[in-house]
């Protein structure tokens, strides 16, 4: 089994949309809407200054993904990442692929001079929360609020 992690390409969009469908059926805040997910993926791919999409491939097949959005933190005085859409397909879970994917993104972020990586996880998804804590992520005192426009 050959595993690689690299930046996504336009050819990966259908597989990434499938992964997002799987992810958004697990999360209580989001619904799978393939056309919207494809539009979002294209927006990021076409504008690398907004962020980068990473894909995990197992034997050349897209098996996982992560979305690393770039912003600036005035608190850190540096660019920072918002890590979203981290998912490894169900058939590939449990083999360390998720850890490898997140560590790859973290290494890339360090190399880009990012001052922090923040992520959001569904508060009821205990396995995901435990996964991120094993990777060194800590709970924040901040509360997430949002407003749809």
MDAnalysis code that builds the backbone (N, CA, C; Angstrom):
import MDAnalysis as mda
import numpy as np

u = mda.Universe.empty(447, n_residues=149, atom_resindex=np.repeat(np.arange(149), 3), trajectory=True)
u.add_TopologyAttr("name", ["N", "CA", "C"] * 149)
u.add_TopologyAttr("resid", np.arange(1, 150))
u.add_TopologyAttr("resname", ["UNK", "UNK", "UNK", "UNK", "UNK", "UNK", "UNK", "UNK", "UNK", "UNK", "UNK", "UNK", "UNK", "UNK", "UNK", "UNK", "UNK", "UNK", "UNK", "UNK", "UNK", "UNK", "UNK", "UNK", "UNK", "UNK", "UNK", "UNK", "UNK", "UNK", "UNK", "UNK", "UNK", "UNK", "UNK", "UNK", "UNK", "UNK", "UNK", "UNK", "UNK", "UNK", "UNK", "UNK", "UNK", "UNK", "UNK", "UNK", "UNK", "UNK", "UNK", "UNK", "UNK", "UNK", "UNK", "UNK", "UNK", "UNK", "UNK", "UNK", "UNK", "UNK", "UNK", "UNK", "UNK", "UNK", "UNK", "UNK", "UNK", "UNK", "UNK", "UNK", "UNK", "UNK", "UNK", "UNK", "UNK", "UNK", "UNK", "UNK", "UNK", "UNK", "UNK", "UNK", "UNK", "UNK", "UNK", "UNK", "UNK", "UNK", "UNK", "UNK", "UNK", "UNK", "UNK", "UNK", "UNK", "UNK", "UNK", "UNK", "UNK", "UNK", "UNK", "UNK", "UNK", "UNK", "UNK", "UNK", "UNK", "UNK", "UNK", "UNK", "UNK", "UNK", "UNK", "UNK", "UNK", "UNK", "UNK", "UNK", "UNK", "UNK", "UNK", "UNK", "UNK", "UNK", "UNK", "UNK", "UNK", "UNK", "UNK", "UNK", "UNK", "UNK", "UNK", "UNK", "UNK", "UNK", "UNK", "UNK", "UNK", "UNK", "UNK", "UNK", "UNK", "UNK", "UNK", "UNK", "UNK"])
u.atoms.positions = np.array([
    [0.849, -1.173, 0.000],
    [0.000, 0.000, 0.000],
    [0.899, 1.242, 0.000],
    [0.687, 2.112, -0.972],
    [1.448, 3.348, -1.091],
    [0.569, 4.514, -0.648],
    [1.081, 5.301, 0.308],
    [0.346, 6.453, 0.825],
    [1.129, 7.717, 0.537],
    [0.453, 8.723, -0.019],
    [1.067, 10.019, -0.264],
    [0.111, 11.116, 0.184],
    [0.690, 12.273, 0.493],
    [-0.100, 13.462, 0.841],
    [0.471, 14.612, 0.034],
    [-0.407, 15.341, -0.650],
    [0.039, 16.443, -1.485],
    [-1.098, 17.445, -1.632],
    [-0.809, 18.527, -2.353],
    [-1.847, 19.498, -2.648],
    [-2.862, 18.881, -3.604],
    [-4.106, 19.251, -3.440],
    [-5.173, 18.776, -4.322],
    [-5.068, 19.450, -5.684],
    [-5.661, 18.805, -6.659],
    [-5.777, 19.367, -8.007],
    [-7.258, 19.377, -8.392],
    [-7.549, 20.026, -9.496],
    [-8.934, 20.069, -9.968],
    [-9.485, 18.669, -10.214],
    [-8.639, 17.747, -10.616],
    [-9.086, 16.374, -10.864],
    [-9.553, 15.680, -9.586],
    [-9.149, 16.193, -8.429],
    [-9.532, 15.599, -7.145],
    [-10.888, 16.081, -6.629],
    [-11.451, 17.089, -7.266],
    [-12.684, 17.699, -6.751],
    [-13.821, 16.694, -6.565],
    [-14.139, 15.829, -7.512],
    [-15.245, 14.889, -7.278],
    [-15.026, 14.000, -6.050],
    [-13.816, 13.500, -5.875],
    [-13.529, 12.645, -4.718],
    [-13.596, 13.446, -3.423],
    [-13.120, 14.683, -3.453],
    [-13.198, 15.525, -2.255],
    [-14.652, 15.861, -1.925],
    [-15.469, 16.092, -2.938],
    [-16.895, 16.346, -2.701],
    [-17.554, 15.124, -2.060],
    [-17.146, 13.932, -2.469],
    [-17.667, 12.708, -1.834],
    [-17.258, 12.654, -0.361],
    [-16.008, 13.004, -0.071],
    [-15.545, 13.014, 1.322],
    [-16.301, 14.060, 2.144],
    [-16.552, 15.224, 1.553],
    [-17.302, 16.254, 2.276],
    [-18.737, 15.803, 2.554],
    [-19.319, 15.053, 1.632],
    [-20.651, 14.491, 1.876],
    [-20.604, 13.599, 3.113],
    [-19.592, 12.750, 3.171],
    [-19.435, 11.854, 4.317],
    [-19.250, 12.664, 5.607],
    [-18.418, 13.699, 5.552],
    [-18.159, 14.532, 6.728],
    [-19.411, 15.271, 7.179],
    [-20.104, 15.880, 6.241],
    [-21.254, 16.708, 6.614],
    [-22.459, 15.887, 7.067],
    [-22.450, 14.586, 6.808],
    [-23.494, 13.741, 7.391],
    [-23.163, 13.399, 8.843],
    [-21.886, 13.594, 9.251],
    [-21.476, 13.350, 10.630],
    [-21.645, 14.585, 11.511],
    [-21.629, 15.768, 10.921],
    [-21.659, 17.015, 11.683],
    [-23.074, 17.554, 11.773],
    [-23.417, 18.099, 12.927],
    [-24.777, 18.580, 13.125],
    [-25.020, 19.966, 12.528],
    [-23.966, 20.746, 12.271],
    [-24.142, 22.112, 11.776],
    [-24.237, 22.231, 10.258],
    [-23.869, 21.197, 9.537],
    [-23.779, 21.314, 8.088],
    [-24.563, 20.219, 7.387],
    [-24.960, 20.517, 6.157],
    [-25.651, 19.544, 5.317],
    [-24.851, 19.337, 4.040],
    [-24.818, 18.122, 3.547],
    [-24.149, 17.909, 2.262],
    [-24.954, 18.561, 1.135],
    [-24.304, 19.444, 0.396],
    [-24.895, 20.073, -0.788],
    [-23.792, 20.100, -1.839],
    [-23.730, 19.054, -2.625],
    [-22.597, 18.797, -3.523],
    [-22.207, 20.008, -4.366],
    [-23.157, 20.697, -4.944],
    [-22.815, 21.835, -5.803],
    [-22.115, 22.932, -5.008],
    [-22.573, 23.183, -3.779],
    [-21.928, 24.193, -2.934],
    [-20.536, 23.742, -2.527],
    [-20.380, 22.469, -2.175],
    [-19.069, 21.972, -1.794],
    [-18.095, 22.066, -2.971],
    [-18.554, 21.718, -4.169],
    [-17.696, 21.817, -5.351],
    [-17.311, 23.270, -5.610],
    [-18.261, 24.186, -5.473],
    [-17.958, 25.613, -5.673],
    [-16.917, 26.091, -4.666],
    [-17.043, 25.673, -3.417],
    [-16.069, 26.063, -2.402],
    [-14.695, 25.497, -2.677],
    [-14.635, 24.241, -3.068],
    [-13.351, 23.614, -3.399],
    [-12.682, 24.332, -4.564],
    [-13.456, 24.651, -5.587],
    [-12.895, 25.367, -6.746],
    [-12.388, 26.746, -6.358],
    [-13.128, 27.429, -5.488],
    [-12.723, 28.759, -5.039],
    [-11.354, 28.709, -4.360],
    [-11.150, 27.719, -3.513],
    [-9.859, 27.585, -2.827],
    [-8.762, 27.189, -3.817],
    [-9.042, 26.212, -4.671],
    [-8.028, 25.786, -5.644],
    [-7.616, 26.928, -6.569],
    [-8.568, 27.764, -6.960],
    [-8.282, 28.859, -7.885],
    [-7.627, 30.057, -7.204],
    [-7.619, 30.086, -5.876],
    [-7.085, 31.216, -5.115],
    [-6.214, 30.720, -3.965],
    [-4.990, 30.258, -4.251],
    [-4.151, 29.687, -3.196],
    [-3.831, 30.657, -2.058],
    [-3.983, 31.950, -2.261],
    [-3.766, 32.898, -1.163],
    [-4.835, 32.734, -0.083],
    [-5.995, 32.170, -0.448],
    [-7.062, 31.909, 0.529],
    [-6.748, 30.697, 1.388],
    [-6.073, 29.726, 0.808],
    [-5.777, 28.492, 1.528],
    [-5.332, 27.410, 0.576],
    [-5.066, 26.253, 1.154],
    [-4.626, 25.118, 0.362],
    [-5.434, 23.885, 0.742],
    [-5.718, 23.084, -0.247],
    [-6.397, 21.809, -0.042],
    [-5.361, 20.700, -0.146],
    [-5.387, 19.807, 0.827],
    [-4.465, 18.680, 0.851],
    [-5.257, 17.400, 0.653],
    [-4.679, 16.459, -0.090],
    [-5.309, 15.149, -0.254],
    [-4.364, 14.052, 0.188],
    [-4.940, 13.086, 0.836],
    [-4.260, 11.846, 1.212],
    [-4.649, 10.821, 0.165],
    [-3.650, 10.190, -0.432],
    [-3.919, 9.161, -1.433],
    [-3.396, 7.827, -0.926],
    [-4.191, 6.812, -1.090],
    [-3.776, 5.445, -0.803],
    [-3.849, 4.701, -2.127],
    [-2.712, 4.210, -2.569],
    [-2.609, 3.558, -3.879],
    [-3.230, 4.428, -4.976],
    [-2.860, 5.716, -4.952],
    [-3.265, 6.720, -5.941],
    [-4.740, 7.113, -5.860],
    [-5.485, 6.571, -4.917],
    [-6.911, 6.891, -4.759],
    [-7.072, 7.903, -3.623],
    [-7.866, 8.964, -3.836],
    [-8.100, 9.953, -2.786],
    [-8.833, 9.270, -1.637],
    [-8.191, 9.266, -0.472],
    [-8.732, 8.591, 0.708],
    [-9.009, 9.548, 1.852],
    [-8.519, 10.782, 1.739],
    [-8.735, 11.763, 2.793],
    [-8.395, 13.144, 2.300],
    [-8.784, 14.142, 3.091],
    [-8.530, 15.526, 2.699],
    [-8.464, 16.423, 3.921],
    [-7.881, 17.600, 3.725],
    [-7.863, 18.652, 4.734],
    [-7.862, 19.987, 4.012],
    [-8.531, 20.956, 4.599],
    [-8.677, 22.294, 4.053],
    [-7.968, 23.250, 5.006],
    [-6.900, 23.898, 4.540],
    [-6.114, 24.806, 5.360],
    [-6.326, 26.236, 4.870],
    [-7.193, 26.972, 5.552],
    [-7.520, 28.347, 5.168],
    [-6.576, 29.319, 5.847],
    [-6.100, 30.297, 5.103],
    [-5.114, 31.247, 5.601],
    [-5.799, 32.555, 5.988],
    [-5.449, 33.052, 7.162],
    [-5.903, 34.366, 7.594],
    [-4.773, 34.998, 8.395],
    [-5.013, 36.156, 8.993],
    [-4.002, 36.853, 9.777],
    [-4.531, 37.050, 11.179],
    [-3.684, 36.786, 12.155],
    [-4.028, 37.022, 13.557],
    [-3.301, 38.262, 14.046],
    [-4.064, 39.260, 14.463],
    [-3.424, 40.431, 15.064],
    [-2.851, 40.076, 16.427],
    [-3.430, 39.094, 17.114],
    [-2.898, 38.654, 18.407],
    [-1.518, 38.031, 18.243],
    [-1.332, 37.270, 17.162],
    [-0.046, 36.611, 16.907],
    [0.870, 37.472, 16.037],
    [0.315, 38.462, 15.373],
    [1.118, 39.278, 14.466],
    [1.684, 38.472, 13.328],
    [0.915, 37.505, 12.862],
    [1.419, 36.573, 11.846],
    [0.248, 35.934, 11.113],
    [0.534, 35.322, 9.958],
    [-0.499, 34.529, 9.310],
    [-0.794, 33.293, 10.158],
    [-2.025, 32.852, 10.113],
    [-2.456, 31.667, 10.854],
    [-3.359, 30.834, 9.956],
    [-3.576, 29.580, 10.375],
    [-4.442, 28.685, 9.615],
    [-5.710, 28.386, 10.379],
    [-6.778, 28.250, 9.636],
    [-8.007, 27.646, 10.124],
    [-8.092, 26.303, 9.412],
    [-7.975, 25.231, 10.164],
    [-7.989, 23.883, 9.602],
    [-9.423, 23.372, 9.599],
    [-9.915, 23.058, 8.423],
    [-11.296, 22.590, 8.269],
    [-11.331, 21.324, 7.424],
    [-12.484, 20.701, 7.430],
    [-12.786, 19.610, 6.498],
    [-11.749, 18.493, 6.526],
    [-11.294, 18.145, 7.716],
    [-10.364, 17.032, 7.850],
    [-11.184, 15.754, 7.908],
    [-10.955, 14.895, 6.938],
    [-11.669, 13.615, 6.939],
    [-10.857, 12.569, 6.194],
    [-10.896, 11.375, 6.733],
    [-10.368, 10.189, 6.059],
    [-11.582, 9.303, 5.812],
    [-11.717, 8.843, 4.601],
    [-12.855, 7.999, 4.254],
    [-12.974, 6.798, 5.179],
    [-14.201, 6.390, 5.425],
    [-14.501, 5.325, 6.390],
    [-13.649, 4.073, 6.191],
    [-13.456, 3.663, 4.955],
    [-12.712, 2.420, 4.710],
    [-11.215, 2.552, 4.990],
    [-10.720, 3.784, 5.179],
    [-9.290, 3.999, 5.410],
    [-8.976, 4.438, 6.840],
    [-9.984, 4.519, 7.692],
    [-9.756, 4.979, 9.064],
    [-9.091, 3.895, 9.905],
    [-8.391, 4.364, 10.939],
    [-7.791, 3.450, 11.896],
    [-6.381, 3.016, 11.557],
    [-5.835, 3.500, 10.466],
    [-4.484, 3.093, 10.072],
    [-3.443, 4.184, 10.239],
    [-3.782, 5.248, 10.965],
    [-2.843, 6.347, 11.158],
    [-2.856, 7.371, 10.043],
    [-3.755, 7.211, 9.074],
    [-3.813, 8.148, 7.947],
    [-4.224, 9.549, 8.379],
    [-5.184, 9.644, 9.283],
    [-5.629, 10.962, 9.742],
    [-4.517, 11.717, 10.442],
    [-3.784, 11.036, 11.308],
    [-2.655, 11.663, 11.996],
    [-1.601, 12.116, 10.997],
    [-1.296, 11.275, 10.033],
    [-0.302, 11.635, 9.020],
    [-0.749, 12.858, 8.223],
    [-2.029, 12.915, 7.886],
    [-2.565, 14.042, 7.123],
    [-2.453, 15.334, 7.929],
    [-2.917, 15.329, 9.158],
    [-2.873, 16.542, 9.985],
    [-1.421, 16.947, 10.245],
    [-0.555, 16.008, 10.552],
    [0.857, 16.343, 10.796],
    [1.500, 16.939, 9.543],
    [1.118, 16.444, 8.380],
    [1.629, 17.001, 7.126],
    [1.211, 18.466, 6.990],
    [-0.040, 18.747, 7.253],
    [-0.530, 20.129, 7.170],
    [0.178, 21.006, 8.208],
    [0.358, 20.496, 9.430],
    [1.047, 21.265, 10.462],
    [2.488, 21.563, 10.054],
    [3.177, 20.585, 9.479],
    [4.545, 20.811, 9.009],
    [4.575, 21.883, 7.921],
    [3.625, 21.808, 7.005],
    [3.539, 22.822, 5.944],
    [3.294, 24.195, 6.557],
    [2.380, 24.289, 7.522],
    [2.065, 25.564, 8.167],
    [3.302, 26.151, 8.855],
    [4.056, 25.313, 9.558],
    [5.298, 25.782, 10.192],
    [6.248, 26.340, 9.140],
    [6.383, 25.626, 8.057],
    [7.268, 26.052, 6.981],
    [6.840, 27.344, 6.319],
    [5.558, 27.662, 6.408],
    [5.018, 28.896, 5.843],
    [5.044, 30.051, 6.856],
    [5.543, 29.791, 8.067],
    [5.621, 30.831, 9.091],
    [4.304, 31.116, 9.794],
    [3.386, 30.149, 9.772],
    [2.106, 30.340, 10.444],
    [2.315, 30.378, 11.957],
    [1.591, 31.275, 12.628],
    [1.740, 31.430, 14.066],
    [0.824, 30.552, 14.893],
    [-0.178, 29.961, 14.258],
    [-1.142, 29.149, 15.005],
    [-1.997, 28.386, 14.006],
    [-2.524, 27.260, 14.464],
    [-3.531, 26.520, 13.701],
    [-4.735, 26.351, 14.616],
    [-5.883, 26.769, 14.132],
    [-7.138, 26.649, 14.859],
    [-8.043, 25.719, 14.073],
    [-8.815, 24.924, 14.778],
    [-9.798, 24.090, 14.094],
    [-11.076, 24.052, 14.902],
    [-12.129, 23.699, 14.220],
    [-13.427, 23.511, 14.844],
    [-13.810, 22.052, 14.683],
    [-14.357, 21.479, 15.730],
    [-14.856, 20.104, 15.664],
    [-16.225, 20.077, 16.324],
    [-17.078, 19.232, 15.835],
    [-18.416, 19.086, 16.398],
    [-18.288, 18.713, 17.872],
    [-18.915, 19.484, 18.748],
    [-18.756, 19.263, 20.198],
    [-19.270, 17.909, 20.660],
    [-20.101, 17.255, 19.861],
    [-20.632, 15.940, 20.207],
    [-19.843, 14.795, 19.576],
    [-18.785, 15.111, 18.840],
    [-17.997, 14.087, 18.164],
    [-16.784, 13.737, 19.025],
    [-17.020, 12.915, 20.033],
    [-15.968, 12.550, 20.993],
    [-14.742, 11.925, 20.319],
    [-14.910, 11.031, 19.334],
    [-13.714, 10.472, 18.690],
    [-12.853, 11.548, 18.002],
    [-13.493, 12.507, 17.342],
    [-12.733, 13.575, 16.679],
    [-12.031, 14.447, 17.711],
    [-12.714, 14.798, 18.774],
    [-12.102, 15.627, 19.813],
    [-10.903, 14.920, 20.442],
    [-11.036, 13.633, 20.720],
    [-9.924, 12.869, 21.289],
    [-8.766, 12.779, 20.287],
    [-9.075, 12.609, 19.015],
    [-8.059, 12.554, 17.964],
    [-7.245, 13.838, 17.953],
    [-7.920, 14.988, 17.931],
    [-7.206, 16.263, 17.880],
    [-6.408, 16.517, 19.155],
    [-6.933, 16.128, 20.296],
    [-6.197, 16.298, 21.547],
    [-4.938, 15.434, 21.554],
    [-5.002, 14.222, 20.987],
    [-3.801, 13.377, 20.879],
    [-2.727, 14.033, 20.013],
    [-3.168, 14.870, 19.078],
    [-2.227, 15.565, 18.197],
    [-1.735, 16.888, 18.791],
    [-2.151, 17.190, 20.025],
    [-1.656, 18.375, 20.714],
    [-2.550, 19.589, 20.668],
    [-3.712, 19.478, 20.047],
    [-4.658, 20.597, 20.054],
    [-5.293, 20.692, 21.435],
    [-5.506, 21.922, 21.889],
    [-6.074, 22.161, 23.210],
    [-7.376, 22.920, 23.088],
    [-8.298, 22.697, 24.017],
    [-9.538, 23.474, 23.994],
    [-9.244, 24.971, 24.158],
    [-10.086, 25.775, 23.574],
    [-9.969, 27.228, 23.655],
    [-11.066, 27.775, 24.570],
    [-10.801, 28.898, 25.168],
    [-11.819, 29.574, 25.967],
    [-12.798, 30.348, 25.097],
    [-12.484, 30.433, 23.820],
    [-13.354, 31.168, 22.891],
    [-14.586, 30.340, 22.562],
    [-15.684, 31.014, 22.329],
    [-16.923, 30.354, 21.905],
    [-17.194, 30.745, 20.460],
    [-17.554, 29.789, 19.666],
    [-17.820, 30.051, 18.247],
    [-19.234, 30.589, 18.109],
    [-19.349, 31.707, 17.421],
    [-20.634, 32.294, 17.049],
    [-20.579, 32.554, 15.558],
    [-21.720, 32.508, 14.919],
    [-21.726, 32.811, 13.488],
    [-23.083, 33.324, 13.067],
    [-23.088, 33.942, 11.905],
    [-24.319, 34.472, 11.332],
    [-24.263, 34.237, 9.835],
    [-25.243, 33.576, 9.310],
    [-25.307, 33.352, 7.859],
    [-25.679, 34.650, 7.170],
    [-25.066, 34.872, 6.039],
    [-25.369, 36.079, 5.262],
    [-25.990, 35.713, 3.927],
])
